[in-house]
């Protein structure tokens, strides 16, 4: 419950922060006539929508499994991330369209100092909130919070870019009176849109991967294999290791092979011990272990996970054959 409270608290903070920044950027952007500042207001507006979706998803994904959702609600975080990415694509294309219009028909940027001030405030606020989102997101393994953190991290980069462009316009007009550098404003907006598109693409790949039931990362699967191998000599081998992730929930299935004469009670104890070890390593994991008797005749699917030497396999085959003959 403490982890859930922290997730909801930081998601709510992101909503408040983004709401404030949208209002500030929109007012200043319209006042000084800067398309890059207005584009940043739109960017923060998308961040606000993303923050609301993230808040909803972290509340919903923690709900326990029920009759209609026997595997839980974890995928809501992946769905929210995918929706966020699509919204970002739309916003970026709109920014590019408006910037091109400004390039064709340049408009002067007035009172540049206010634009610089609001961009600096935006960069500072988003840096602080993004750090909190990443921290809590990694601690609780929340896809939605990490995605929201990347939204704000991108906003920091784009705010810095807009600040630089406004400063160059201001400095250029001071150093070269009569010259106009207003074209830098829409160019900066296009640069902002490019960074937004890149962030949207990365977020789409990350979020959609969970919807497609991709396997866990290689290092996590290797850790699962190590835990299975630690059960030697009781476990002779394993195969059909299947993993997937839904939000912060992990689903792990594996078949293990044991000595054919092992009692049901001993096999059950071994099974439960392995499940406990995997769950101790991976929070919010659903682990299914199927136990099979080992005959020493390794099929192709078993060879990769066989933990026996050739001599041990030969001995088990002979013992198994003798038992079959006797029966």
N, C-alpha and C positions, 0 to 999 in steps of 0.2 A: 504493500500500500504506500510505503514511503517513496519508492521509485515511481509509482504511478502519480503521486502527488507532485513530485518534482517535474515530471514530464508535462503535466497539465499546467503547472505554474509557469514554466519557461515558454510554453506555447502561447499562453495568455500574454506574457510580457512581449512576445514578438508581435502580437496583434496590436497592443497599445503603442509600441514603438513605430510600427509601420503606419498606423493611422495618423500619428502626429507628423511623420515625415511627408506623407502624401499631401496633407493640408499645407504645410510650409512650402514644399517645392512647387505646388500648383499656384499658390498665391504669388510667390516670387517670380516664377517662370512667366506667368501672365503679365505681371507688373513690368518686368524688364524686357519682355518680348523675346525670350531665349527658347528656341526649340529644343536645345539640348537639356535645359533645366526642366522643361515640360515633359520631355521624354523620360527624364529621371523620375518625375512625378508618376508617370504611367508605369514605369518599372517598379516603383515602390507600391503602386496600386496592385500590380500583379503579385508582388511580395505579400501584400495584405491579404489578398484572396488565398494565396498559398498558406499563410499563417492560420487563417480561419479553417481551411481544409485540414491542416496539420493538427490543429486543436481538436477538431471533430474526430479525426482518425485515431489519435492517441487515446481518446476517451472510449471509442468504440472497439478498438483492437484488443483492449484489455478484458473485454467481456468474456466470460467462460463459454466453453462449447455448449451447444444446446441441441435439441432434436433436429432443427433445420440446418444447423451448422456444426456437425459433429467434429470437424477439425478446427474449430475456433473461428475467430474473426480477424486473424492476423493479416490477411491479404488486403484489408481495407487500407493499410499503410501503403502498399504497393499501388493500389488503385489511385489513392490521393496523389502520390508522386507522379503518376502518369498524367493525371488531369492537370497538375501544376505545370508539367512540361509543355503540354499542348497550349495552355494559356500563355506561356512565355513565348512560344513560336508566334502566336497571333500578335502579341504586343510588339515583338521585334519587327515584324513585317510592317505594322502600322507606323512605327518610328521611322523606318527606312523610307516609307512613302512620304511622310511629312518632311523629312530632311531633304529629299530630292526636290520637293516643291519649294523649299526655302533656298536651295541652291539655284534653282531656275529664276526665282524672284527673291533675291536677298533682302532682308529687313535688318535695320540697325538694332544692336543690342544696347539697351539703356541701363544705367545704374548697375554696372557690372559687379561692383563690390558686394551688393546684396546676394547675387548669384553665387559668388565665391563663399560667402559666409554660410549660406544654407547648405552648400555642398560639403563644406568642412564639418558642419554639425552632423550631416547625414552620414559621412564616412566614420566619424567617431562613434555615433550611436550604433550603427550597424556592426562595427567591429566588436563592440562590447557584447551586443546581443548574440551575434554569430558565434562568438567564443563560448557563450553559455549554452547555446543550442548544440554545438559540437560536443561539448563536455558531457552534458546530460544525455545526448543522443548516443554517444559511444558507450557510456556507462550502462544505459538501459537497452542498447542495441535497437534503437528506434529509427527505422528508415525514414519516417515522416519528419522527425526533428532534424536529422542530418540533411535531408533534402531542403528543409527550410533554412538551415544554416548556410547551405551553398547558395541559396537565393540571395541572402544578405551579404555573403562574401563577394558575390558577383557585383552587388550594388555598391560595395566599397570601391572595387576597382573602377567601375564606371563613374562614380562620383569624383574620384581622383582625376580621371580623364577629362571630365567636364570642367573641373576646377582649373586644370592646366590650360585647356582651350580658352576659357574666359580670361585667365591671367595673360595669355599670349595676346589676345585681342586688345586688352587694356594696355599692356606694355607696348605693343606695336603702335597703337595710336598716339601714345605719349612720345615715343622715340621718332616716329615718322608722322608728324602732323599732316592732316589732309589725306593720308592713306586709310584704306578701309580693309579690315580683316574679318568682316562679319561672316564671310564664307566658312571660317573655321568652326563656327557654331554648328551648322548642319553636318559638317564633316565629322566633328566629334560625336554628334548624335548617331551617325552611321557606324562609327567605331563602337559606340555603346551597344547598338543593335547587334553587331557582330559578336561581341562577347556574350550577349544574352542568348543568341542562337547556339553558341558553343555550349553554354551551361544547360540549355534546354535539351540538346542532343545527349549530353552525358547523363542527365537526369532521366531521360526516356529509356536509355539502355539499362540503367540501374534498376529503375522501377519495373519496367516491363519484364526484366529477367525473372523477377519473383512471380509474376503472373504466369510465366511460361514454365514454372517449376524447374528452374535451373538447379544444378547441384550446388552444394555448399562449396566455398572456396577450397582450393587444393590443400592448403595448410590445415584446414579444419578436418577434411577427410583423412589426411595423413595422421592427425591426432587420434581420430576414431580407430584407425587401423592399429596404431600403437597401443591403445587401450585394449583392443581385442587380443593382440599378441601377448599382452602382459598376463593373460589368463592361461598361458602354457604352464604345465603340459596337459591341463584338463581340456583345453581347446586344441583340436588337431588341425583345424583350418577353418576358413570362412569364405563365403562367396555371396554374390547378389547383394552387395552393399549399395543401397540406394538412399540418397539424401535429397532434401529440398528445404526451402525456407519460405515462410509466409509472414511478412512483417518481421517481428522479433522472435517468432516461433520457428523452431527447427523440427523436422521430421526425419527420423533415421530408422532404416530397416536393414537387417542383415541376417544371413543364415550362418550358423556356426555348426561345426561337426565335432562330435565327441565320441568317446569309446562306446561301442555298441552295447556293452553290458552295463553301462552306467544306469543306476536306478532313476526312476522318475523324480524322486525327491532330490537326489544329488544334481540332476540336470536342471531342475527348477531353481535350486539354490544358486548354481553357476549362472544361470540365465539372469536371475534377479541381481546378482552381484555385478555383472557386466552392465546391466541397465543403470544401476546406481552410480557406477563409476562414470559412465557417459553423461548422465544427468548432472553429476557434480561438476563436470568440466564445462558443459553447455547448458546455460540457463534456459528455461522454457522449452525444453526438448521433449518430444514424444518419441520414445524408443521402442521398437518392436524387434525382438530377437527370436528367430525360429531355430530350434535345436534339431539336428539330424544325426543319425548314427554314421560313424566313419567305417567303411569297409576296406580302406586302403587302396581301392581302385579309383584313382583320381580322374574324373571326367575333365574335359577341357576347361569348363567353367570353374573347376576347383583348383587347378594347378597354380594359378596366380596367387591364391591365398592359402596354399598348403603350408603348414608349419612343421611338417615332418621331414626327416631325412629319408633317402631312398631305402635305407636299411630298415627304418621304422615302418615304412609303408609296406615293405615285403613281409615283415613279421605280422602286421595286422591282417594282410591279405591271407596269409597261411592260417592264422587263428580263425578268421572269419570263415574260410573254406572248411576247416575241420568242424566247426560248429554246425554249419549247414549240413555236412555229411552225416553228423550224428543225429540231427533232427530228422 
